Amino acid sequence: MSSPKNVIGVVVENIKDKDLYIDFGGKFLAVCDCPPGEKYPRGSLVRIKLFDMELTQKFMLNRNYVTIREADAKFIGPYQGTSADELPPGFADSVLKPSSGLPSGVRQQVKGYDFNDGLDFAKLFDSLLTTGFQATHFGEAVNIVNEMLAARAKAKLTYPDEDRPFKLFFAYTSNMISSGVRESIRFLAEHNMIDAIVTTAGGIEEDFIKCLRPSFIGSFSAWPGEELRAKGINRIGNLLVPNDNYVEFEKWIHPILDQLLKEQIENKVSWTPSKVIDRLGEEINNPDSVYYWCHKNKIPVYCPALTDGSIGDMFFSHGFKDQFGEVLRLDIVEDLSLINRSAIFAKETGMLILGGGLIKHHTFNANLMRNGADYTVLINTAAEFDGSDAGASPDEAVSWGKIRGNSKSIKVHADASLVFPLMVARTFAKQHLQAPKQ
């Protein structure tokens, strides 16, 4: 017989404060006398002494519970942090299983920012890379964007020169322009740091509307929709847009549409969404506008769904007021050819996309024409489990040939209104401010 051992057990039953049924290994129940006047409710950790460990090891072969009586086990007392001589059978192999080495390439330790070192925002941002979760994805995204900008700076000659250009496709949904992210986007266009934009109708009209009338910070839930409707106030999340803004937009855009229609009839101009947006950027003549700078810097803006918004309402109402007996026509196929060709004839391409849906797929599809982009950064909150294009991961796009298999890509699962301005601070703005002055 082996020497007695102390083990830790759990009380699974206390019969009238007399008999304690103690589980000490998943298949073993020790029945011990409960000391007079003491109570050990179910779940209490206790220590017991086993007189024959060899016997209990043999019982491991039994598929049913094995009950050990007082002759083989003795109650010692409550467990108070004192180590037992022996762990429960199988405990070491399951709970204390030894590591056999990290996966290949894993070296970086988890570490966040230490505020005892003072407040250094540059180091704080850098620490996100080693923080984990979406903070690490943000840090990786910053690195990829900086690599895009470095590659773009090295390839500025135009095709068919030997060194073809790098094309940075920047896409975003309309809510980015509705929000204050618009100013971050305008910075990129103003300083000519992107090569093409893909957005929706709202992403076009909201920029021009803000040049005419402001929108306001409101609330997601303070006022019922019915109340806001009665006041002529439109809600975008927690932003409020008076309907008068759209009235002003109509007054501004209708004379421009008259001129576009006149040029279509008299000069046989074939209008496309990108041509219309360029003209509107010229007409607004306001440096607060994203598309004013796109016009100035000759950055094409693609919007295949230009009619899906207030600007579409303006096209519709303009048709009723048309004095020439003809309506304005837009050729989206010409724009499709332009964006696809710009991807095909680029040496390398990068995609930076805020949000999902049409803007994401249109940008991805252009890069399919060249067997995928070389750099990709996605920022959105959509999940992939409903099969939506918005939520699809970069790896899914690899299967379609829209992102190259050996490329650098990352998705940041986050609200772009929070993440993108911070990203601009560590990428576009940092490089612009550090660049030598011309």
C-alpha positions in Angstrom: 0.0 0.0 0.0 1.3 3.5 -0.9 1.7 6.2 1.7 -1.3 8.5 2.4 -1.7 11.7 0.2 -3.5 14.9 0.8 -5.7 16.0 -2.2 -8.2 18.8 -2.9 -11.8 18.0 -3.4 -15.2 19.7 -4.0 -18.3 19.0 -1.8 -21.0 17.8 -4.1 -23.5 16.9 -1.3 -23.9 17.6 2.4 -26.4 15.1 4.0 -27.9 16.8 7.0 -24.5 18.3 8.0 -23.3 14.8 8.7 -22.0 13.0 5.6 -20.0 14.9 3.1 -19.8 13.6 -0.5 -16.6 14.9 -1.9 -15.6 14.8 -5.6 -11.8 14.7 -6.0 -11.2 13.7 -9.6 -14.4 13.5 -11.7 -15.1 9.8 -11.0 -14.3 9.5 -7.3 -16.6 10.3 -4.4 -15.3 10.2 -0.9 -17.9 9.9 1.8 -16.5 11.4 5.0 -18.0 12.4 8.3 -18.7 16.2 8.7 -17.1 17.6 11.9 -19.8 18.5 14.4 -20.9 22.1 14.3 -19.3 22.8 10.9 -21.1 23.5 7.6 -19.7 22.8 4.1 -22.3 23.7 1.5 -22.1 22.3 -2.1 -19.1 23.7 -4.0 -16.9 24.1 -0.9 -13.2 23.3 -1.5 -11.9 20.9 1.1 -8.9 18.8 1.8 -9.0 15.0 2.3 -6.4 12.3 3.0 -6.4 9.3 0.8 -4.8 6.2 2.4 -4.3 4.2 -0.8 -3.5 6.2 -4.0 -2.8 3.1 -6.0 -6.3 1.9 -5.3 -7.8 5.1 -6.7 -5.6 4.9 -9.8 -7.0 1.5 -10.5 -10.5 2.8 -10.1 -9.8 5.2 -13.0 -10.6 2.3 -15.3 -14.1 2.2 -14.0 -16.7 4.2 -16.1 -19.0 4.7 -13.1 -18.5 6.7 -10.0 -16.3 4.9 -7.4 -17.3 5.6 -3.8 -14.6 5.5 -1.2 -15.6 5.2 2.4 -14.0 6.4 5.6 -11.6 3.5 5.7 -9.8 4.8 2.5 -10.4 8.5 2.9 -10.4 11.0 5.8 -11.8 14.5 5.9 -9.1 17.0 7.0 -10.7 20.4 6.7 -11.4 23.3 4.4 -9.0 24.2 1.7 -7.4 27.5 2.6 -4.7 27.8 0.0 -2.5 25.1 1.3 -1.0 23.0 -1.5 -2.0 19.4 -1.6 0.5 16.6 -1.9 -1.2 15.2 -5.0 -3.4 16.8 -7.8 -6.6 15.1 -8.8 -6.0 12.3 -11.4 -5.6 13.7 -14.9 -5.4 17.3 -13.7 -1.8 17.8 -14.8 -2.4 16.4 -18.3 -5.4 18.6 -19.0 -5.1 21.8 -17.0 -1.3 22.0 -16.8 -0.6 20.8 -20.3 2.9 22.0 -21.3 3.5 24.3 -24.3 5.4 22.8 -27.2 6.4 26.1 -28.9 4.8 29.1 -30.5 3.6 29.0 -34.2 6.2 30.0 -36.7 6.9 33.7 -36.9 5.3 34.7 -33.6 7.8 36.8 -31.5 6.0 40.0 -30.6 4.9 40.2 -26.9 1.7 41.8 -25.9 2.3 45.2 -24.4 0.3 48.4 -24.1 1.2 52.0 -23.5 2.6 52.9 -20.0 1.3 56.3 -19.0 3.9 56.5 -16.3 6.3 57.4 -19.2 4.3 60.6 -19.8 1.9 61.6 -22.5 3.5 60.9 -25.9 0.8 60.6 -28.6 3.2 59.2 -31.2 4.3 56.4 -28.8 0.7 55.9 -27.8 -0.3 55.3 -31.4 2.7 53.0 -32.0 1.8 50.9 -28.9 -1.5 50.0 -30.5 0.3 47.6 -32.7 1.2 45.4 -29.7 -2.0 46.0 -27.7 -4.0 43.2 -29.4 -7.5 42.8 -30.9 -8.6 45.6 -33.2 -5.9 48.0 -31.9 -3.3 45.6 -33.5 -5.3 45.6 -36.7 -5.3 49.4 -36.6 -1.5 49.4 -36.2 -1.1 47.0 -39.1 -3.4 49.1 -41.2 -1.3 52.2 -40.5 1.9 50.3 -41.6 0.2 49.2 -44.8 -1.0 52.7 -45.7 2.5 54.1 -45.1 3.8 51.4 -47.4 1.3 52.4 -50.0 2.4 56.0 -49.8 6.1 55.0 -50.1 5.4 52.9 -53.2 3.3 55.7 -54.7 6.1 58.2 -54.2 8.5 55.9 -56.1 6.3 55.5 -59.2 5.1 58.8 -60.5 5.9 58.4 -64.3 2.8 57.9 -66.5 2.2 54.9 -68.8 3.7 53.9 -71.2 6.9 55.0 -69.6 9.1 52.2 -68.2 8.0 52.8 -64.6 4.2 52.8 -64.6 2.4 54.7 -61.8 1.1 53.5 -58.5 -2.7 54.0 -58.2 -4.2 54.5 -54.7 -8.0 53.9 -54.9 -9.8 55.6 -52.0 -13.5 54.7 -51.4 -16.0 55.7 -48.8 -19.8 55.6 -48.1 -21.9 58.7 -47.9 -22.0 58.9 -44.1 -18.3 59.7 -44.1 -19.0 63.0 -45.9 -22.1 63.6 -43.7 -19.8 63.4 -40.7 -16.7 65.3 -39.8 -14.6 62.7 -41.5 -15.2 64.9 -44.6 -12.4 67.2 -43.5 -10.0 64.3 -43.3 -11.0 63.2 -46.8 -10.7 66.8 -48.1 -7.1 66.9 -46.7 -6.2 63.9 -48.9 -7.7 65.5 -52.0 -6.3 69.0 -51.3 -2.7 67.6 -51.1 -3.1 65.3 -54.0 -2.4 62.1 -52.0 -4.9 59.8 -53.7 -5.4 58.8 -57.3 -9.1 58.0 -57.6 -12.2 58.2 -55.4 -15.2 55.9 -55.4 -18.3 56.9 -53.5 -22.1 57.1 -53.5 -24.5 59.8 -54.4 -24.8 61.0 -50.8 -21.0 61.2 -50.7 -21.2 63.7 -53.5 -24.2 65.8 -52.6 -23.5 66.1 -48.9 -20.1 67.8 -49.7 -21.7 70.5 -51.8 -24.7 70.9 -49.4 -22.2 71.6 -46.5 -20.8 74.4 -48.6 -24.3 76.0 -48.7 -25.7 75.2 -45.2 -24.4 73.4 -42.1 -25.5 70.2 -40.5 -25.7 69.7 -36.7 -24.7 67.3 -34.0 -27.9 65.8 -32.5 -28.7 62.4 -30.9 -29.4 58.8 -32.0 -32.6 58.7 -29.9 -33.6 62.0 -28.3 -36.4 62.8 -30.7 -38.9 60.4 -32.4 -38.6 60.3 -36.2 -42.2 61.5 -36.5 -41.4 64.6 -34.5 -38.3 65.4 -36.6 -40.3 64.8 -39.8 -42.9 67.3 -38.7 -40.1 69.9 -38.1 -38.5 69.2 -41.5 -35.4 67.8 -39.9 -33.6 64.7 -41.3 -31.5 62.5 -39.1 -28.3 60.7 -40.1 -27.4 58.7 -37.0 -26.8 61.4 -34.4 -26.5 64.1 -37.0 -29.3 66.5 -37.9 -29.8 68.0 -41.4 -32.5 70.6 -41.9 -34.5 70.0 -45.0 -33.8 73.6 -46.0 -30.3 72.4 -46.9 -31.7 70.4 -49.7 -33.9 73.3 -50.9 -30.7 75.4 -51.2 -29.0 72.5 -53.0 -31.8 72.4 -55.5 -31.5 76.2 -56.1 -27.7 75.8 -56.6 -27.7 72.8 -58.9 -30.6 73.4 -61.2 -28.9 76.2 -63.3 -25.8 73.9 -63.6 -27.9 71.0 -64.9 -29.4 73.5 -67.4 -26.0 74.2 -68.7 -25.0 70.5 -68.8 -28.1 69.7 -70.8 -27.4 72.6 -73.2 -23.8 71.3 -73.8 -25.2 67.8 -74.3 -27.5 69.1 -77.0 -25.4 71.8 -78.7 -21.9 70.3 -78.3 -22.8 66.6 -78.2 -21.1 66.2 -74.8 -21.4 62.7 -73.5 -21.8 63.2 -69.7 -20.6 60.6 -67.2 -20.9 60.7 -63.4 -17.2 61.6 -63.1 -17.5 64.5 -65.6 -20.6 65.8 -63.8 -18.9 65.6 -60.4 -15.8 67.4 -61.8 -18.0 70.2 -63.2 -19.8 70.5 -59.8 -16.5 70.7 -58.1 -15.5 73.5 -60.4 -18.8 75.4 -59.9 -18.8 75.2 -56.1 -15.5 77.1 -56.1 -15.1 76.6 -52.4 -11.9 75.2 -50.8 -14.0 73.5 -48.0 -15.2 71.1 -50.7 -13.6 67.7 -51.3 -14.6 67.9 -55.0 -13.3 71.4 -55.5 -9.9 69.9 -54.8 -10.5 66.8 -56.9 -11.2 69.2 -59.8 -8.1 71.3 -59.1 -5.9 68.2 -58.8 -7.6 66.2 -61.6 -8.5 63.3 -59.3 -11.3 61.3 -60.9 -14.4 60.6 -58.7 -16.4 57.6 -59.7 -20.0 57.2 -58.6 -21.9 54.5 -60.6 -25.0 55.2 -58.4 -25.1 58.9 -58.8 -28.9 58.9 -59.1 -29.4 57.2 -55.7 -29.8 60.2 -53.5 -30.8 63.9 -53.4 -28.8 64.5 -56.6 -31.0 61.9 -58.3 -34.0 63.8 -57.1 -32.6 66.9 -58.8 -32.1 65.0 -62.0 -35.7 63.8 -61.8 -37.2 67.2 -61.1 -34.9 68.8 -63.7 -36.5 66.6 -66.4 -39.9 68.1 -65.6 -38.5 71.7 -66.0 -36.5 70.9 -69.1 -37.1 73.6 -71.7 -35.2 71.8 -74.5 -37.5 68.7 -74.8 -34.6 66.4 -73.9 -33.3 65.0 -70.6 -29.8 64.8 -69.3 -28.1 61.4 -69.9 -25.2 59.9 -68.1 -22.9 57.2 -69.5 -21.8 54.9 -66.7 -20.1 52.5 -69.0 -17.5 55.1 -70.0 -16.6 55.6 -66.4 -16.4 51.9 -65.9 -13.9 51.7 -68.7 -11.8 54.5 -67.2 -11.6 53.0 -63.7 -10.8 49.5 -65.0 -8.1 50.8 -67.3 -6.5 52.9 -64.6 -6.1 49.7 -62.5 -5.0 47.5 -65.5 -2.2 49.9 -66.5 -0.9 50.7 -63.0 2.4 49.2 -61.9 0.9 48.6 -58.4 -2.4 49.4 -56.8 -3.6 50.0 -53.3 -7.2 50.2 -51.9 -8.3 52.1 -48.8 -12.0 51.6 -48.2 -14.2 53.1 -45.5 -17.5 51.1 -45.3 -18.9 48.5 -47.7 -21.5 47.8 -50.3 -21.3 49.4 -53.8 -18.2 51.5 -53.1 -16.2 48.5 -51.9 -17.3 46.1 -54.7 -16.8 48.7 -57.5 -13.2 49.3 -56.3 -12.5 45.6 -55.8 -13.9 44.8 -59.3 -11.7 47.3 -61.0 -8.7 45.6 -59.3 -9.9 42.3 -60.5 -9.0 43.4 -64.0 -5.3 43.2 -62.9 -5.6 40.0 -60.8 -5.9 41.9 -57.6 -4.6 44.9 -55.6 -1.2 44.8 -54.0 -2.2 46.6 -50.8 -5.6 46.7 -49.1 -7.0 48.4 -46.0 -10.7 48.0 -45.1 -12.4 49.8 -42.2 -16.0 48.8 -41.4 -18.2 47.2 -38.8 -19.9 44.6 -41.0 -19.6 40.9 -40.2 -19.0 38.3 -42.9 -21.4 35.7 -41.6 -24.4 36.8 -43.7 -22.4 36.4 -46.9 -22.6 40.2 -47.7 -20.0 41.9 -49.8 -19.8 44.6 -47.1 -18.7 42.2 -44.4 -16.4 40.0 -46.5 -12.9 39.6 -45.3 -9.8 40.3 -47.5 -9.2 36.6 -47.8 -12.6 36.1 -49.5 -11.6 38.7 -52.0 -8.4 36.8 -52.7 -10.5 33.8 -53.8 -12.1 36.1 -56.4 -8.8 37.6 -57.6 -9.6 41.1 -56.4 -6.7 41.0 -53.9 -3.5 39.3 -54.7 -2.6 36.3 -52.6 0.8 37.6 -51.7 -0.3 41.1 -51.0 -0.6 43.0 -47.8 -4.1 43.4 -46.5 -6.0 44.0 -43.3 -9.5 44.7 -42.1 -10.1 46.9 -39.1 -13.5 46.1 -37.5 -14.3 49.6 -36.2 -16.3 52.7 -36.8 -14.4 54.7 -39.4 -15.5 58.0 -37.9 -13.3 57.2 -34.9 -10.5 55.3 -36.6 -9.9 57.1 -39.9 -8.9 60.5 -38.6 -6.4 58.8 -36.3 -5.1 56.8 -39.3 -4.7 60.0 -41.3 -2.7 61.5 -38.5 -0.2 58.6 -38.6 0.0 58.3 -42.4 -1.0 61.0 -44.9 -0.8 64.0 -42.5 2.5 62.8 -41.0 4.1 62.3 -44.4 2.8 65.6 -45.7 4.0 67.6 -42.7 7.4 65.9 -42.7 7.9 66.3 -46.5 10.4 69.0 -47.6 8.7 72.3 -48.5 8.8 73.0 -52.2 
